[in-house]
Amino acid sequence: MTQVPAVLLLEDGTTFYGKSAGQIGTTTGELCFNTGMTGYQEVFTDPSYFGQILVTTNAHIGNYGTRISETESQGIKIAGLVCKNFTTRYSRQMATESIQDYFEEEKLVGISDVDTRAIVRHIRHKGAMNAIISSETLDIQELKSKLTKVPSMDGLELASKVSTEKPYFMGDANASYKVAVLDFGVKKNILNCMVQRGCYLQVFPAKTPFAEIKKWNPDGYFLSNGPGDPAPMQYAVDVTKAILAEDKPLFGICLGHQILALALGISTYKMHNGHRGINHPVKNLVTGHCEITSQNHGFGVRADQMMGRDDIEITHVNLNDETIEGIKVKQRKAFSVQYHPEASPGPHDARYLFDNFVNLIAESKNETISQPA
């Protein structure tokens, strides 16, 4: 691999010089960081990262290569990569190619040999901000001009840009339960977790009207993860309100959690720098147990607006900053979590939530069957 000089320029003018990683070029996006020490390929292909330049706090990227089975979507979704050590030499026999070849195929621009610890400390203090990486020009004034044209993530609707264009099915058509998935940027392993539990899925584009989804007569509904600001997604909020009115089982993850909150009249807000990693402690307030969770979100739901509400139960909280990590709608078969119970990467502490969802569907179907004609 031949590396050339590269530069990372932040929105506030802070500059870091390093070497090129991946394709030679220029890329822009919101700068964020992930604290995970493994699973970089799953992270790169997570649609929730769409529009973001990722800083990896783990020092070594590329050391175990890449393989197609470890992707969470059709291709890389991050806008760019910032890392300390970038290597094309990998030791894992199961890997199929180097990270450099992978990045070149996906046309991803990155920068290495920079002080990632200093970068993370800077944005932890200053907050998430836009940035630009370039390995084709080091002209700071030119890059500053390009950076001013990059829109803020606050108010940016991105879910429809990564959603499937056409509905598709997944699982066994003769499975016990039918689940309609609203794809705001769903990860493959979320779908796998439901299929493994006896669900037949139809995955719908983000902006599909409720009437069209209902025609399939699903037993339950799922609101997926995804990128961007949930506030502009009125189309998703309207569908969620209709699902709540129908009162069939509903489960939301990450962006889906925020959409459910908006449908209940709870506002969302942009966090200072978000939660991204695979070791975030979350307390389950129902069981009293702590779960180590995988997370990737830059927006949250307002806890103060839930105070005094007798129709919402807070089920999970983040033990680092006490932000809301899970809610349940009383008198409805609906619940959601802010984190990623499917992991990939990360621990499997929270996969019981998929069991809870399937059990809720089973109970709901039994209730329907047992009702008198």
KELUMGU-18659 format. One record per residue (C-alpha): residue number from 1; y negated, z negated, x negated. Coordinates in Angstrom, 2 decimals. Example, Ala and Ser with C-alpha at 12.3 -4.5 7.8 and 13.67 -1.06 7.14 Angstrom:
SITE     k         y         z         x
SITE     1      4.50     -7.80    -12.30
SITE     2      1.06     -7.14    -13.67
***
This chain:
SITE     k         y         z         x
SITE     1      0.00      0.00      0.00
SITE     2     -3.41      1.01     -1.33
SITE     3     -6.16     -1.37     -0.20
SITE     4     -9.87     -0.60     -0.25
SITE     5    -12.84     -2.96      0.10
SITE     6    -13.50     -4.17      3.66
SITE     7    -16.06     -6.38      5.38
SITE     8    -16.09     -8.72      8.37
SITE     9    -19.51     -9.16      9.98
SITE    10    -20.06    -11.79     12.67
SITE    11    -22.60    -11.60     15.45
SITE    12    -24.73    -14.34     13.85
SITE    13    -24.95    -12.38     10.59
SITE    14    -22.26    -14.28      8.67
SITE    15    -20.41    -11.92      6.35
SITE    16    -17.02    -12.03      4.61
SITE    17    -15.76     -9.46      2.11
SITE    18    -12.10     -8.69      1.54
SITE    19     -9.59     -5.83      1.46
SITE    20     -8.35     -3.39      4.08
SITE    21     -5.21     -4.12      6.09
SITE    22     -3.64     -1.49      8.30
SITE    23     -5.55      1.66      9.12
SITE    24     -8.81      2.46      7.33
SITE    25    -11.61      2.39      9.89
SITE    26    -13.97      0.23     11.95
SITE    27    -13.23     -2.00     14.92
SITE    28    -15.10     -4.48     17.11
SITE    29    -14.29     -7.31     19.49
SITE    30    -14.65    -11.02     20.17
SITE    31    -13.50    -13.10     17.22
SITE    32    -10.88    -15.77     18.01
SITE    33     -8.20    -17.66     16.09
SITE    34     -4.54    -18.52     16.62
SITE    35     -2.95    -21.54     14.94
SITE    36      0.68    -20.44     15.22
SITE    37      2.76    -20.28     12.03
SITE    38      5.22    -17.69     13.33
SITE    39      5.57    -15.01     15.99
SITE    40      2.74    -12.79     14.82
SITE    41      4.18     -9.63     16.39
SITE    42      4.49    -11.26     19.83
SITE    43      0.89    -12.42     19.47
SITE    44     -0.39     -8.98     18.41
SITE    45      1.23     -7.35     21.47
SITE    46      0.15     -9.96     24.04
SITE    47     -2.18     -8.14     26.50
SITE    48     -4.24    -11.31     26.89
SITE    49     -5.71    -10.54     23.44
SITE    50     -7.08     -7.16     24.52
SITE    51    -10.64     -6.73     23.23
SITE    52    -10.35     -9.50     20.64
SITE    53    -10.27     -9.59     16.84
SITE    54     -7.67    -12.16     15.84
SITE    55     -7.92    -14.58     12.93
SITE    56     -4.52    -15.96     11.91
SITE    57     -4.63    -19.44     10.40
SITE    58     -1.16    -19.03      8.89
SITE    59     -1.67    -17.83      5.32
SITE    60      1.11    -15.22      5.26
SITE    61      1.19    -12.22      7.60
SITE    62      3.78     -9.47      7.24
SITE    63      6.29    -11.50      5.23
SITE    64      9.10    -11.02      7.77
SITE    65      8.25     -7.47      8.83
SITE    66      8.36     -6.14     12.41
SITE    67     10.96     -5.04     14.95
SITE    68     10.54     -3.40     18.35
SITE    69     12.43     -6.13     20.25
SITE    70      9.71     -8.66     19.42
SITE    71      6.90     -6.92     21.27
SITE    72      5.43     -8.33     24.48
SITE    73      3.95     -5.05     25.77
SITE    74      3.76     -1.35     25.01
SITE    75      2.00     -1.58     21.67
SITE    76     -0.53     -3.74     19.85
SITE    77     -3.27     -5.19     22.06
SITE    78     -5.52     -7.03     19.59
SITE    79     -8.64     -5.11     18.57
SITE    80     -8.33     -6.08     14.90
SITE    81     -6.77     -8.57     12.50
SITE    82     -8.26    -11.02     10.01
SITE    83     -5.81    -12.72      7.65
SITE    84     -5.51    -14.37      4.25
SITE    85     -2.41    -12.73      2.74
SITE    86     -1.22     -9.35      4.05
SITE    87      2.05     -8.08      2.62
SITE    88      4.22     -5.01      3.12
SITE    89      7.20     -6.63      1.39
SITE    90      9.48     -8.38      3.86
SITE    91     12.74    -10.24      3.41
SITE    92     14.26    -10.21      6.91
SITE    93     17.19     -7.81      7.20
SITE    94     16.72     -7.37     10.96
SITE    95     13.18     -6.04     10.48
SITE    96     12.79     -2.30     10.94
SITE    97      9.51     -1.62      9.14
SITE    98      6.62     -3.19      7.27
SITE    99      3.55     -4.49      9.01
SITE   100      1.43     -1.89      7.21
SITE   101      3.51      0.98      8.64
SITE   102      3.41     -0.70     12.05
SITE   103     -0.38     -1.05     11.95
SITE   104     -0.86      2.54     10.83
SITE   105      1.33      3.78     13.69
SITE   106     -0.70      1.68     16.12
SITE   107     -4.01      2.62     14.43
SITE   108     -5.00     -1.01     13.98
SITE   109     -7.81     -1.92     11.58
SITE   110     -7.72     -5.25      9.76
SITE   111     -9.07     -7.19      6.81
SITE   112     -7.23     -9.48      4.37
SITE   113     -8.02    -11.57      1.32
SITE   114    -10.76    -13.51      3.09
SITE   115    -11.19    -17.27      3.49
SITE   116     -9.68    -17.65      6.96
SITE   117    -10.13    -21.42      6.84
SITE   118    -13.90    -20.97      6.41
SITE   119    -13.98    -18.39      9.22
SITE   120    -12.13    -20.69     11.62
SITE   121    -14.32    -23.65     10.76
SITE   122    -17.38    -21.49     11.36
SITE   123    -16.39    -20.29     14.84
SITE   124    -15.03    -23.72     15.79
SITE   125    -18.56    -25.02     15.18
SITE   126    -20.58    -22.04     16.42
SITE   127    -18.21    -20.90     19.17
SITE   128    -16.47    -17.60     19.83
SITE   129    -18.63    -14.57     19.07
SITE   130    -18.37    -10.82     18.62
SITE   131    -17.56     -9.36     15.23
SITE   132    -16.94     -6.07     13.46
SITE   133    -14.45     -5.13     10.73
SITE   134    -14.92     -2.06      8.60
SITE   135    -13.06     -0.55      5.66
SITE   136    -14.87      2.78      5.86
SITE   137    -18.42      1.51      5.30
SITE   138    -19.91     -1.63      3.79
SITE   139    -23.42     -0.85      5.05
SITE   140    -24.34     -4.12      6.79
SITE   141    -27.33     -2.68      8.65
SITE   142    -25.21      0.14     10.06
SITE   143    -22.54     -2.35     11.13
SITE   144    -25.12     -4.66     12.70
SITE   145    -26.36     -1.75     14.79
SITE   146    -22.84     -1.02     16.03
SITE   147    -22.20     -4.68     16.73
SITE   148    -25.21     -4.99     19.04
SITE   149    -23.54     -2.49     21.39
SITE   150    -20.39     -4.57     21.87
SITE   151    -20.38     -6.30     25.29
SITE   152    -19.90    -10.05     25.61
SITE   153    -16.53    -11.28     26.84
SITE   154    -18.44    -13.43     29.34
SITE   155    -18.48    -11.35     32.53
SITE   156    -16.16     -8.65     31.18
SITE   157    -13.32     -7.49     33.46
SITE   158    -10.42     -6.28     31.31
SITE   159     -7.28     -6.97     33.34
SITE   160     -7.29     -3.59     35.07
SITE   161     -7.48     -1.87     31.65
SITE   162     -4.14     -3.27     30.47
SITE   163     -2.33     -3.32     33.82
SITE   164      0.45     -0.88     34.68
SITE   165     -0.81      2.35     36.26
SITE   166      2.12      2.63     38.67
SITE   167      4.42      0.05     40.30
SITE   168      7.83     -0.38     38.69
SITE   169     10.97     -2.44     39.24
SITE   170     12.77     -4.81     36.94
SITE   171     16.06     -6.67     37.39
SITE   172     19.05     -6.27     39.71
SITE   173     18.19     -4.77     43.11
SITE   174     20.92     -6.97     44.59
SITE   175     19.46    -10.17     43.12
SITE   176     18.91    -13.15     45.38
SITE   177     15.11    -13.13     45.34
SITE   178     12.37    -10.50     45.44
SITE   179      9.18    -11.34     43.56
SITE   180      5.99     -9.27     43.64
SITE   181      4.21     -9.43     40.28
SITE   182      0.50     -8.72     40.07
SITE   183      0.11     -7.30     36.59
SITE   184     -3.16     -8.40     35.00
SITE   185     -1.62     -7.93     31.53
SITE   186      1.81     -9.47     31.94
SITE   187      4.00    -10.29     28.92
SITE   188      7.52     -8.89     28.91
SITE   189      9.11    -12.29     28.40
SITE   190      7.52    -13.67     31.55
SITE   191      9.31    -10.95     33.49
SITE   192     12.53    -11.65     31.56
SITE   193     12.37    -15.34     32.47
SITE   194     12.28    -14.50     36.18
SITE   195     14.96    -11.80     35.98
SITE   196     17.25    -14.24     34.14
SITE   197     16.88    -16.61     37.11
SITE   198     18.07    -14.13     39.71
SITE   199     14.82    -12.39     40.65
SITE   200     14.32     -8.71     41.40
SITE   201     10.75     -7.79     40.49
SITE   202      8.32     -5.15     41.59
SITE   203      5.35     -5.09     39.22
SITE   204      2.14     -3.88     40.85
SITE   205     -1.10     -2.60     39.29
SITE   206     -3.87     -5.19     39.14
SITE   207     -5.97     -3.68     41.93
SITE   208     -3.17     -3.12     44.46
SITE   209     -4.27     -4.19     47.99
SITE   210     -2.34     -7.03     49.58
SITE   211     -1.20     -4.85     52.52
SITE   212      0.57     -2.50     50.11
SITE   213      2.28     -5.37     48.27
SITE   214      3.36     -7.00     51.52
SITE   215      5.16     -3.83     52.66
SITE   216      7.88     -4.64     50.13
SITE   217      8.39     -7.99     51.90
SITE   218      8.76    -10.12     48.75
SITE   219     10.10    -13.67     48.85
SITE   220      7.44    -14.85     46.40
SITE   221      4.39    -13.74     44.44
SITE   222      3.44    -14.07     40.79
SITE   223     -0.06    -13.85     39.27
SITE   224      0.21    -12.88     35.60
SITE   225     -1.65    -13.65     32.42
SITE   226     -4.24    -11.20     31.14
SITE   227     -7.47    -10.65     29.19
SITE   228    -11.14    -11.01     29.98
SITE   229    -13.27    -13.06     32.34
SITE   230    -11.64    -13.94     35.69
SITE   231    -14.98    -14.29     37.50
SITE   232    -15.52    -10.52     38.09
SITE   233    -11.98    -10.09     39.48
SITE   234    -12.86    -10.39     43.16
SITE   235    -10.10     -7.91     43.99
SITE   236     -7.51    -10.38     42.65
SITE   237     -9.15    -13.36     44.36
SITE   238     -9.01    -11.57     47.73
SITE   239     -5.30    -10.79     47.30
SITE   240     -4.60    -14.39     46.30
SITE   241     -6.38    -15.71     49.40
SITE   242     -4.19    -13.45     51.53
SITE   243     -1.06    -14.74     49.78
SITE   244     -2.13    -18.33     50.40
SITE   245     -2.67    -17.54     54.07
SITE   246      0.84    -16.10     54.29
SITE   247      2.15    -19.29     52.61
SITE   248      4.97    -17.78     50.63
SITE   249      5.75    -19.20     47.16
SITE   250      3.08    -18.36     44.60
SITE   251      3.10    -19.00     40.84
SITE   252      0.28    -18.21     38.41
SITE   253      0.13    -18.30     34.61
SITE   254     -3.02    -18.35     32.45
SITE   255     -5.38    -15.77     34.02
SITE   256     -3.27    -16.11     37.18
SITE   257     -4.02    -19.84     37.11
SITE   258     -7.75    -19.11     36.95
SITE   259     -7.51    -16.58     39.80
SITE   260     -5.75    -19.15     41.98
SITE   261     -8.52    -21.65     41.22
SITE   262    -11.20    -19.10     42.16
SITE   263     -9.37    -18.39     45.43
SITE   264     -9.60    -22.12     46.16
SITE   265    -13.34    -22.19     45.48
SITE   266    -13.08    -23.65     41.96
SITE   267    -15.29    -21.96     39.36
SITE   268    -14.21    -20.87     35.89
SITE   269    -16.20    -21.10     32.66
SITE   270    -16.11    -19.64     29.16
SITE   271    -14.78    -22.17     26.67
SITE   272    -16.44    -22.86     23.31
SITE   273    -13.59    -21.24     21.38
SITE   274    -10.55    -21.42     23.67
SITE   275     -6.96    -22.48     23.06
SITE   276     -4.68    -20.17     21.08
SITE   277     -1.55    -21.36     19.34
SITE   278      2.00    -22.63     19.88
SITE   279      1.62    -26.40     19.47
SITE   280     -0.83    -27.56     22.13
SITE   281      0.14    -30.90     23.74
SITE   282      0.02    -30.99     27.54
SITE   283      0.81    -33.96     29.76
SITE   284      2.73    -33.40     32.97
SITE   285      1.04    -35.87     35.32
SITE   286      3.93    -35.63     37.80
SITE   287      6.66    -36.68     35.36
SITE   288      4.53    -38.45     32.76
SITE   289      6.15    -36.38     30.00
SITE   290      4.38    -34.46     27.23
SITE   291      5.12    -30.79     26.59
SITE   292      4.31    -28.81     23.44
SITE   293      3.01    -25.51     24.72
SITE   294      2.08    -21.97     23.77
SITE   295     -1.49    -21.07     24.77
SITE   296     -3.86    -18.12     24.73
SITE   297     -7.01    -18.38     26.81
SITE   298    -10.77    -18.38     26.35
SITE   299    -11.71    -19.42     29.89
SITE   300    -10.91    -22.56     31.88
SITE   301    -11.24    -24.01     35.38
SITE   302    -13.82    -26.66     36.18
SITE   303    -12.32    -30.12     36.50
SITE   304    -15.46    -31.61     38.09
SITE   305    -15.14    -29.28     41.08
SITE   306    -11.68    -30.64     41.85
SITE   307    -12.85    -34.21     42.20
SITE   308    -12.64    -35.34     45.80
SITE   309    -10.58    -32.34     46.89
SITE   310     -7.63    -33.49     49.01
SITE   311     -6.06    -30.01     49.07
SITE   312     -5.50    -29.69     45.30
SITE   313     -3.39    -31.79     42.95
SITE   314     -3.99    -31.66     39.19
SITE   315     -0.51    -31.55     37.67
SITE   316     -1.13    -30.98     33.94
SITE   317     -3.89    -31.82     31.47
SITE   318     -4.47    -30.90     27.83
SITE   319     -4.16    -33.96     25.61
SITE   320     -6.57    -32.56     23.01
SITE   321     -9.61    -32.08     25.25
SITE   322     -8.48    -33.15     28.75
SITE   323     -9.03    -29.68     30.23
SITE   324     -7.07    -28.71     33.33
SITE   325     -3.69    -27.15     32.48
SITE   326     -2.00    -27.06     35.88
SITE   327     -2.65    -27.40     39.61
SITE   328     -0.68    -27.50     42.83
SITE   329     -2.00    -26.53     46.25
SITE   330     -1.12    -29.19     48.81
SITE   331      0.26    -27.97     52.14
SITE   332      1.00    -24.63     50.46
SITE   333      3.84    -23.32     48.27
SITE   334      1.49    -22.49     45.40
SITE   335      1.07    -23.79     41.86
SITE   336     -0.14    -22.56     38.48
SITE   337     -0.48    -23.48     34.81
SITE   338     -3.04    -22.49     32.19
SITE   339     -0.53    -22.26     29.35
SITE   340      2.47    -19.97     28.70
SITE   341      5.81    -21.52     29.72
SITE   342      7.70    -18.38     28.65
SITE   343      6.54    -19.02     25.05
SITE   344      7.39    -16.03     22.80
SITE   345      6.24    -17.32     20.46
SITE   346      6.43    -21.07     20.88
SITE   347      8.60    -23.94     22.12
SITE   348     10.54    -23.76     25.38
SITE   349      9.44    -27.16     26.71
SITE   350      7.85    -25.70     29.85
SITE   351     10.39    -23.10     30.95
SITE   352     11.42    -25.46     33.76
SITE   353      8.41    -24.07     35.63
SITE   354     10.28    -20.82     36.24
SITE   355     13.15    -22.89     37.68
SITE   356     10.64    -24.70     39.90
SITE   357      9.31    -21.36     41.15
SITE   358     12.77    -19.97     41.92
SITE   359     13.78    -23.23     43.62
SITE   360     10.64    -23.04     45.73
SITE   361     11.59    -19.52     46.79
SITE   362     15.13    -20.63     47.63
SITE   363     13.84    -23.54     49.70
SITE   364     11.35    -21.28     51.46
SITE   365     14.05    -18.76     52.39
SITE   366     16.30    -21.51     53.70
SITE   367     13.44    -22.85     55.81
SITE   368     12.87    -19.41     57.26
SITE   369     16.55    -18.90     58.00
SITE   370     16.92    -22.31     59.64
SITE   371     13.96    -21.85     61.98
SITE   372     14.96    -21.18     65.64
SITE   373     14.54    -17.63     66.95
***
